[in-house]
């Protein structure tokens, strides 16, 4: 069985991996409510209209 040092892993590296892994899990749970199917399909299938102030509007599709 290989030790951590033989695999090239040190304590600081393992600590950084755990911190970034935890950050990914927390950010996934924070953003997952915004990933609904209706919202994603609205963005993917509509033709967005950019206004003069820089904001984007997604008009409702006429083919429902």
Backbone torsions as a table, in degrees:
resi	resn	phi	psi	omega
1	UNK	NA	136.6	-178.4
2	UNK	-83.0	144.0	174.4
3	UNK	-88.2	168.5	-180.0
4	UNK	-61.7	-38.8	-178.6
5	UNK	-67.9	-34.0	177.2
6	UNK	-68.9	-26.5	177.2
7	UNK	-85.2	-4.9	-179.7
8	UNK	87.8	16.3	179.8
9	UNK	-103.9	130.9	175.2
10	UNK	-115.9	170.1	-178.8
11	UNK	-59.1	-45.4	179.1
12	UNK	-61.8	-37.3	179.4
13	UNK	-67.9	-42.2	177.7
14	UNK	-63.9	-40.2	177.8
15	UNK	-61.6	-44.4	178.7
16	UNK	-64.4	-41.2	178.6
17	UNK	-62.4	-39.9	179.4
18	UNK	-67.9	-41.4	179.3
19	UNK	-62.2	-48.9	-179.3
20	UNK	-68.2	-35.6	175.8
21	UNK	-63.8	-42.6	176.5
22	UNK	-64.4	-39.5	177.4
23	UNK	-61.8	-40.8	178.4
24	UNK	-62.3	-45.2	-178.4
25	UNK	-64.2	-44.7	179.5
26	UNK	-63.7	-44.7	-179.6
27	UNK	-66.8	-32.2	176.8
28	UNK	-63.9	-45.1	-179.5
29	UNK	-69.2	-28.7	177.7
30	UNK	-71.5	-40.1	-175.6
31	UNK	-90.7	-14.1	-175.5
32	UNK	-61.8	-32.3	176.4
33	UNK	-64.1	-23.0	179.7
34	UNK	-83.5	-6.1	-177.3
35	UNK	-99.5	58.4	178.1
36	UNK	-89.3	155.8	-175.7
37	UNK	-64.1	-41.6	-178.3
38	UNK	-61.7	-44.6	-179.9
39	UNK	-66.5	-40.6	179.3
40	UNK	-66.4	-44.0	179.8
41	UNK	-67.0	-33.2	177.5
42	UNK	-61.8	-43.0	-179.8
43	UNK	-71.0	-40.6	-175.2
44	UNK	-73.5	-36.4	-173.7
45	UNK	-97.5	-12.3	-178.6
46	UNK	-92.6	163.0	175.0
47	UNK	-102.1	104.3	-176.5
48	UNK	-67.7	148.1	178.8
49	UNK	-114.2	120.5	178.7
50	UNK	-91.7	126.0	-179.6
51	UNK	-84.4	170.3	-177.9
52	UNK	-64.3	-29.4	-178.9
53	UNK	-82.2	0.4	177.0
54	UNK	97.6	-10.4	178.8
55	UNK	-76.1	158.5	-177.5
56	UNK	-116.6	135.6	178.7
57	UNK	-118.8	137.3	178.4
58	UNK	-108.3	98.8	-178.8
59	UNK	-69.3	152.0	178.5
60	UNK	-66.7	144.3	179.9
61	UNK	-72.5	141.8	177.7
62	UNK	-82.5	-20.8	-177.3
63	UNK	-97.6	78.4	178.6
64	UNK	-101.5	NA	NA
